[in-house]
């Protein structure tokens, strides 16, 4: 069965896939399978005051506090009516569709059961299910508040200053669906805090310290499958990153106010040094042809000057990395030696060698074959080995590039990287004299802190160590659309300053109207849920 969405002149063909024969429930799939150019369904005004904000954050990061401050600022300064839709409420309201019908209301059991129910709902109805239910709530709220203009052929939302904050998202497919539906009026904020502060916050509400590692691990990257919490991957997709690590709200409020001014184009805003640095790192990452992941890095001097950039790719003779300019002499992995990932190839060979050695020594129990042993090894850190890669890492290349080109200023400088440095890169960063590192995406394989806690700190202000800090600022993927949007900056020769009470988001909604998309999402929800009930899936 196909469900067709129309977004900004594109027809998005989405599959609704049947589950296994044992269950006739249909899954709500949010990933875009195919794009075809087509004429928009309708020609409607692209101007709207409505706003949808999605928040992402790990347990204990202070997402709800951030939601409350955003709500207050939007109401007081921008004249909005703001609703907060809590994902935990959606999970509780739909718990009856899972094996856990009555989740706990407090303590660690509440968190663990909400995690389990959320995973089961995503597995049963699709990874974007909770976001789809949030969309349903937004549409219902607009209807009950008389928010539609019924005089048009297709009812359109009135020019109401209505905002909805979703607290909080846990899966990348939720982000994908919300962006597909709401286009330029959807903005996503990642809220983060150091683990020590998150532990303290949760301990203060009575959660035992020995339960926290399991809660944190499942929340950030549930390894049970594609349907679990994926906060780290979801966070990477955000438009804004917010550090919420203090007891004082003044700094948090100031950061949120700047971000909202950028969204509404209140006055002229330009990227700060950290935003420019991370944008340079992301730009560098786009040059990587690595089959595993694209990573970029940029080094800035203490004075804020760009020294060098790097990306993960295969080094070539006499210096530098292979690139598209090398033509037939381009020997990156996708073109050379079987066109495969050599790190993965070597690990497969390692699994085979371990099996043969254990078998030769008579150490394998009866019935243990190569497939079973491989499955066991994949569940160990053997799978995380990265030393067989042909690519130099982005951070190393940035450091080497500075030396290769005779650049100075690295000592005391700052390195921006799209992904938390691995332990190999970390030791090079420390040795290079860099004083601070900013990263966007965590990297679970890294042993940097475990192996170099004497030289590395995750807390700002420890001048005796290199600070590895999560990035705060406008998301690097959003820099151009927010700081280079083409809106006129002056009126009659003077800088244009908008009234916050009447300003609208700088980017437009989908050309064919987001309410059309909402309607189709709700229709899919009704179909998916009724099919599940009708098929007896439990």
N, C-alpha and C positions, 0 to 999 in steps of 0.2 A: 504494500500500500504506500502511496506517495502523498506527502503533504507539501504543498507549494507555498513558499513565502516570497513576498516581493519586498526587496530592500534596495533603495537608491538606484532604481532602474535595473537591478539584477533579479533574475528569478533564482531563488535558492531552493533546490530540490532536496528535500530531506527524507530520509528513509524512516519508516516506522517498522521496525523489524520484529518478527514473531519470535517469541522465546522458544526454548526447546519443546518438543512434543509433549513433555510431561506437564507443561504449563502453557495455557493459551493466552497469557497476559501479553500485551503489546508494550514495547518500550518507547518512551519519548526520547528521540535522538536529536541532540542539538548541533552536532557537527555538520558542517557544510560539505556535502558530497559532490556537488556539481554546480557550476555557475554558468548561466546562459544570459546573454544580453537580451533584453526585451523592453517593451514600452511600459512605463509605470501604469499601475492600475488606474490612478486618478490624478488630477492636477489640483493639489490643495496648497494652501498657504504654508510655507515652511517656517513661519514665525510662531513661536510659542514661548510661554513663560514657564512651562512645566519642567521639572527637574527630577531626575532619579539618580540617587547616589548609592553605590554599593560599597560596603566596608569589608575589608579582609583583615584577619589578624589571628594569631595563635592564641590559645587559651592563656588568659592572664595578661594579655597585651594592653588591655584597656580600651577595647573596641566600643563597648557600651558608653563609656565616659566620653569618647570622641564623638559618638553619635549624638549624645546629649548636648555637647558644645556646638556641634554643627547646627543642630536644630535651633538652639538659642540664638546663634548668630544670624541664621537665615530669617528667623522670625523678627528679631529686633532691628536688624540693619537693612534687610532686603524685603521686608513686608510679606514674607511667605507664610502660608499655612503648611505645617510640616507634620507628616505621619512617620512613625518609626515602625517598620515591619521586622519583627524578630524571627530569624530562622528557627530558633529554638521553639518558638510558639508554633510554627508551621509543623515542625517535627512532632511536637506533642499532640497537635490536633489530628495528625495522620498516623499516630502510633497504632491505632486500631487496625491498620492495614498490614501490620507486621506481627511477629511473634511476641513482641513486648508491648502489651496494650496499655500499661499504666506505669510510665517511667517515674523514677524517684524525683523528688522535688528539691533536694538539697545534697550538698556534700559531693564527694568523689563519685558516688554511684550515679548521681544526676548527670555528671559530665560523661561518664563512661557509657551510660545507657543512651544518652542523646547521640553520642558518636555511633553506637551500634545501630540504633534505629535509623539514623540518617543514612548510614551505609546500606542498610536493607532496603530503604525506600529508593535509593538510587539504583540499586541492583534490580529491583522489581520494575521500576518505571522509567529508568534512564538517568544518566548522570546530571541532567539539567532539571530534574523534577522539582527540587525545592525552589529554584529560581522561577520556574513556571508557575508554581503556587503563589509566589510573591507577585508575579505579574497579574495573576487572577485577582489578588487582593487590591492591587492598584486600580484595576479596571472597575471593580465593585465599588471602591471608595469614590471614584470619580462619578459613577452613576448615582450613588446615594446622595452625593453632595450637589446634584444638579449641575454637573460639570460638562454636559454635552450640548452642542448646538444642533437641535433637531431640524433646523430649517434647510440644511444642506442635503443633497442626495444621499450621501453617506455621512451620518452624524460625526461631527468633529468636536474635539475638546474645546471648551471655551477658554478665553485668555485669562485663566485663573492662575494666580501665583501659588501653585501647589507643588510641594516637594515631598518625595518619599525617600527615606533612608532605610536601606536593607542591612540589618545587623544580624548575622554576617555571613559572607560567602565562604565556602570551603572547597570548591571544585572548579577547575578551569572551564568546564562546559557551562557552568552557571554564568560566568563572565561572557562567554561566547553568545549565549542566548540573549542576555540583557543588551548587549551591544547590537545584535542583529535586530532586536525589536525597537530599541529607543534611539539608536544612532547617536547623534551629537548631543542629545540631552542626558545621556548616561555618562556618569563620571565615577571612577573607582578609586578608593583610597585604601592603601595598605597601612595598617597601624602596627607598630612593633615596639618591643621593649627588650632589654637584655634578659637572658634566662634567669639570672639571679633575682631581678626585680619581679619577674613573673612568678617565680617560686615564692617569694615573700608575700605577694598579693594573695596567692592561693592558700598559703599557710595561714594567713590572717583570717580566712573564712573557714578554717577547720579542716583543710585537706592535708592528710599525712604526707610528709616529705618523701617517704619511700614509694608512694603511689604516683608521684609526679613524672618520673621518666617515662613510664608507660603511656600516660595521658599525653605528654608532649610529643612522643614519637608517633603515636597514632594520629594525632591532630595534624602534624606537619607533613607527614607522608606515610599514610596508612599502607602497609605492604600487603594487605589482604587481597588487593586487586584494584581494578580501575574504578570501583565504585566507592572507595573509602575517601576519607578526608585528604585533600591535596593542597593544604594551605600554602606551602612553599611555592608550588607551581602557579597557584592562583594569584598570589601576592605579586609575582613577577610581572603580571599583566596590567598592573594598576597605572593610573594616570598621575597619582600623587603618593608620596611616601611620608609617613608621619611618625616621628619618634615620640613616644609617650612614656617617658621613663622618670618623670619627676613628680614630686608631691605638689609642686606649685603649678596651677593651671594657666598662669599668665603666658608662659612660653607656648604651650599647646594652642591657646586661643590665638596668639599672634601668628603662628604658622598657618592655622586654618583660615584666618582672615586674609592672608596673602593669597592662598590658593583660590579662595572664592573670588577675590578681585581679579585674578587671572582668568577664571572661568567666565566671569561676566564682563571682562574687558573694561573694568572701571577706569583705569588710567594706563599709562605706558608702563609695562613691566618687561624686564629682560632677564635672561638666565643669570643666576649667580655663578660663582666659580665652580661649586660642586656640581651644579646642573650642567654647565658647559663641559666639565671633566667627564661626567658619566655619559653625556651625549657623544663625546669623542670616543669613548670606549665602545659604545654600542655601534657607532659608525665603523670602527675598526673591525668589530666582530663580523660585520657583513661581508668582509673579504675572506673569511675562513671557509675552506672547502672541506673541513673535517667531517667525516661521516658520523661521528659520535655527538658532537655538540659544537656550536659556534660560541667562542668566548673572545672578548676584546678587553684591552687594557690601555690606559693612558697615564702618563706620569707628568705631573705639574711641579714646578719649583715652589719653594716657600712663598715666592712673590706672585704666584698665580700664573706663571708662564708655561705654556705647553712645551715639554722637553721631547717626548717621544710617545709613540703608540705601538701596540703590538696585537697580534691575533694568533690563534693556534693554527698552525699549518706546517707543512713539511719544509725543512731548510734545504737550500740548494748550495752547490759548491761556490766558493769565493764570497759568500755572505748573502744574507737576506733569505727570503722565503719565495717559493714558487708562487706565481700568480697567473691570471688569465692572459697577461701580456707575453708569457713565455711560449704560447702556441704549442707546437709539436714537442717542445722541450719541457712542457709542464708535466711533472712526474708526481703529482699529488695522488693520494690513494684511490680516488675515484677514477683515475686514468691509468694507474700503474700496478703491476704485480698482482693481477687477478681482480683488480677493481673492488677490493674489499678492505674491511677494517683489520689491520694487522694486529692490533691489540687483542681483538676478539679471536682472531685466528690462533694466536699464541696461547691464549687461555684455553681454547678448545684442545690444543695439543697438550697442554699441561694437565687437563682433566684426564686425557687418555693415558698419559704417562703415569699419573697417580694410580689409575685403575690397574694398569699392567703391573706396576711395582707391588701393589697390595696383593694382587692375584698371585704373582710369582712367589711372594713370601708366605702365602697361605693365610692371609689376614682377613679375607673376605668371608663373611658368613654364607652359608648355603642359600641360594636363591637371590643373592645380590648380584645384579648384572650391571653393565656399564651405564645404562640409562638411570637406574636408581641411584648409583653412586654420583653421577653427574648432578642429579637433582639435589642431592645432599650438599655437594660442593658449591653449587650455585647459591645456596642459602648461607654460605660463609663468606668472610672477607676475600677469599680467593677471587670471587666474581668482581671485586672492587679494584683489582690490580690495574694500574694505568701505565706501568713502566715499559710496556711493549709497544707503545704508540710511536709512530714515526714523527708525529708532530711535536714541535717545540710549543710550550704553553704560552699563552698570550702575555702573562706577566713577565716570564723569562725573556721573551722576544722584545718587550718594551725596554727591559733593562739592558739587554745585549745591544739593541738598536742604538740606545743612547751612547754606549761606548764605541760602537762601530762608526758612528758619525761624529764623534768628538764632542758630544753635548755635555755641558756641565750643569750643576744645580740640582742633581738628584738627592744629595744629602740634605735631610730635613724636609724633603718634598713629600708629595701626596700621590699615591697610586689609586686610580679608579679602575675597578674591574667589574664586569657584568656578573661574575660568579665568584663566590668565596674561594680564595686561593687554596690549592692543594698543599700538602705538607712539603712537597719539593719546591714549589714556587715560594712558599712562606719563608724557607730558609734563605733563598736568594734575596727576597725582599728585605729581610733583616740585615743580611750582609751588605746590601747596597746602601744602607744608611737612610732608607725611606722611613719617615716618622709616622705616617698615617696611611691607612688603607680603607677605602670605601667600597662596599660590594652591594649588589642588588639581590642576587639569588643565592641562598645557602647551598652548601655542597657537603652532603652527608659523608662522603668518602674521605674528606680531609681529616688528617690527624694533626693539623697545624698546632692547635692549642694543646693537645695531649703531649706532643713531642717538644714543643717550644714555649711552654708556659712561663719559662724564665725570661723570655724575651718578647712575648706577645701578650697583649691584654685586650679583652673585649669591652673594656670600660674606658671611656674618654677621661683624660686628665692625669693618667699615670705617665708622667714624663720620662720615667726610666725604661719604659717599654714601648714597642711599636703598637699603636692602637689599630685594631681591626674592627671597623664599625659598619653597621648597616646604613645604607645610603638614605638620606632624607632630602626630598626635593621633588620637583616635577619629574614624572617618569620620563626616562630618556626617549621612549617611543612617542611621547606626547609633546616633546619640545617644539617641533616645527608647527604642529597644528595650534599650539597655544601662543607661541611667540612669533610666528610668521604666518598669521592667518589672513593678512591682506586687508583687514578692516582699517578704514581711514583713521589716522591718528590726530588729525587737526581739523578744526572748523574755523573758517575765517582767519587762518594764520595762527590760531592759538591751539595749544594742546587740548585735545578732546577729553573731557572728564564726564563720565556718566553718573546720573543719579542712581544710587543703589536700589531705590524703591521701584524703579521702572526698568532697570537693565535686564536684558535677557541673555541666556548663555551664548557664547561666541560662536558655537558650531550649530548648524541646523539639524532638525530631526530628519528622519527618512522622507524622501520626496512624496511617497504615497501614503503617508500618515501612519504614525505608530499605533493608533487605535485599531487599524486594520490588522496589524500584526498581533496585537493583544487578543483580538477576537479569535484569530486562528490558533494561537497558543491555547486558549481556553477550550476551543473545540477539540483540540488534540488531547488535552487533559481529560475531558469528559469521555472521549473515546477510549483512551488508555485505561482509565480507572474502571469504566464499565466492562471492558474486555477482561480485566483482571478478575472482577467479581463474577462475571458470567462464566469464566473458565475455571473458577474454583481454585485459583492460585492462592496460596497462603504463604 
